[in-house]
Amino acid sequence: MTWRAPEIDRRHEPYLGAERALLTGWLDYHRDTLLHKCAGLSADQLRTASVEPSPLSLLGLIRHMTYVERAWFRQRFAGQDVPDPFDFTTDPDAEFRVETADPEAELAAFRAEIAAADAAADGRDLDEEFTLRRRDGSSHQLSLRWVYLHMIEEYARHNGHADLIRERLDGVTGD
């Protein structure tokens, strides 16, 4: 039997609530949406690039968001000393190179990283600040609130990409 990405019971976006509940609810909705776009697809379909010459694929987006979750919540905000999940020293687009990647393992890594990101932010104040140091030597003070807003924006943008890739693969459209 051919492996297929599992179906997901996607959580709905929140309509009312306190700020933290709205931010986490929208972030969870977008996380689930990316998984929803992958549901039912084979490993080969998940690895299929969108449009030549771009290497962008649904599996590449899963791997990219695994890295982004780790980078923003654990490495930058929480200051955890955890390595990048991909070797960017030889290839700055390493997460998008999926020719030999195992989709089942990558989806598990994505879910595990979400749990670790949530744990890093759990109980922390939205106003808590950290210093983001840029490669050019500059730095900025950012808050956990900013991270949530940025992650929602990041997922929304990539979920648009995922929607187009999914439609190209099998004609499935929708939110």
C-alpha positions in Angstrom: 0.0 0.0 0.0 1.3 3.5 -0.9 1.9 5.8 2.0 -0.2 9.0 2.0 -0.1 12.1 4.1 -2.7 11.7 6.9 -6.0 13.6 7.0 -6.2 16.3 9.6 -9.0 17.5 11.8 -8.3 21.2 11.2 -9.1 23.6 14.0 -11.2 26.6 13.0 -9.9 30.1 13.4 -11.1 31.9 16.5 -13.8 34.5 16.4 -13.6 35.9 19.9 -11.3 35.8 22.8 -8.4 37.4 24.6 -5.4 38.5 22.6 -3.3 35.4 23.4 -6.1 33.0 22.6 -6.7 34.8 19.3 -3.0 34.7 18.3 -2.5 31.1 19.2 -5.8 30.1 17.6 -4.9 31.8 14.3 -1.4 30.3 14.4 -2.8 26.8 15.0 -5.4 27.4 12.2 -2.6 28.2 9.7 -0.4 25.3 10.9 -3.3 23.0 10.4 -4.1 24.5 7.0 -0.6 23.6 5.7 -1.1 20.0 6.9 -4.6 20.0 5.3 -3.0 21.0 2.0 -0.8 17.9 2.2 -3.5 15.4 3.3 -4.1 12.4 1.1 -1.1 13.0 -1.1 1.6 10.4 -1.9 5.3 10.9 -1.1 6.0 11.6 -4.7 3.3 14.2 -4.9 4.6 16.0 -1.8 8.0 16.1 -3.4 6.8 17.5 -6.7 8.1 21.0 -7.4 5.6 23.7 -8.2 7.0 25.3 -11.4 10.5 25.0 -13.0 13.1 26.1 -12.1 11.7 26.6 -8.5 12.3 23.7 -6.1 9.2 24.8 -4.1 7.0 21.8 -3.1 4.6 21.0 -0.4 7.2 18.9 1.4 9.7 21.8 1.0 7.1 24.1 2.7 6.7 21.6 5.6 10.5 21.5 6.0 10.8 25.3 5.7 8.1 25.9 8.4 9.8 23.3 10.6 12.9 25.5 10.4 10.9 28.7 10.9 9.1 27.4 14.0 12.5 26.4 15.5 14.2 29.6 14.6 11.7 32.1 15.8 10.3 30.4 18.9 13.1 28.3 20.2 16.4 29.8 19.0 15.6 33.5 18.8 12.9 34.1 21.4 13.7 31.4 24.0 17.4 31.4 23.4 17.6 27.7 23.2 20.8 26.3 21.9 19.3 23.9 19.3 20.9 23.3 15.9 19.2 24.1 12.6 17.3 21.1 11.3 19.1 21.5 7.9 22.7 22.3 6.8 22.5 25.8 5.4 26.3 26.2 5.2 26.5 24.4 1.8 23.0 25.2 0.6 21.0 28.2 1.8 17.9 26.5 0.3 18.5 23.1 2.0 15.0 22.7 3.3 13.6 22.9 -0.2 15.8 20.0 -1.5 13.4 17.2 -0.9 14.4 14.6 -3.6 15.5 12.0 -1.0 13.5 13.3 2.0 11.1 11.0 3.8 7.7 12.8 3.9 6.4 10.7 6.8 9.5 11.6 8.9 9.3 15.2 7.8 5.7 15.5 8.8 6.5 14.0 12.2 9.4 16.4 12.6 7.1 19.3 11.8 4.5 18.3 14.4 7.3 17.8 17.0 8.7 21.2 16.3 5.3 22.8 16.7 5.0 21.2 20.1 8.5 22.4 21.1 7.7 25.9 19.8 4.5 26.0 21.8 6.3 24.8 24.9 9.0 27.5 24.4 6.2 30.2 24.4 4.0 28.6 27.1 3.6 30.8 30.1 5.7 33.6 28.6 4.3 37.2 28.4 3.5 38.5 25.0 5.4 41.7 25.9 8.6 39.7 26.7 11.4 41.0 24.5 14.5 39.5 23.0 17.3 40.9 20.8 17.4 39.8 17.2 20.9 40.0 15.8 21.2 40.4 12.1 24.1 39.1 9.9 24.9 42.8 9.0 25.7 43.5 12.7 22.5 45.4 13.4 20.0 44.3 16.0 16.4 44.9 16.9 14.3 44.4 20.0 11.3 42.2 19.3 8.5 40.8 21.5 6.8 37.4 21.6 3.7 39.2 20.3 5.7 40.2 17.2 6.8 36.5 16.7 3.2 35.4 16.8 2.1 38.0 14.3 5.1 37.2 12.0 4.4 33.5 12.1 0.7 34.0 11.2 1.9 36.2 8.3 4.5 33.6 7.3 2.0 30.8 7.3 -0.6 32.8 5.5 1.8 33.6 2.7 3.1 30.0 2.4 -0.4 28.6 2.6 -1.2 30.6 -0.5 1.7 28.9 -2.2 0.5 25.5 -0.9 -3.0 26.1 -2.3 -1.5 26.7 -5.8 0.8 23.7 -5.6 -2.1 21.4 -4.4 -4.3 22.6 -7.3 -1.5 21.9 -9.8 -1.1 18.4 -8.3 -4.6 17.1 -8.3 -7.0 20.0 -8.9 -8.1 20.3 -5.3 -8.8 23.9 -4.3 -10.2 25.7 -1.3 -9.1 27.0 2.1 
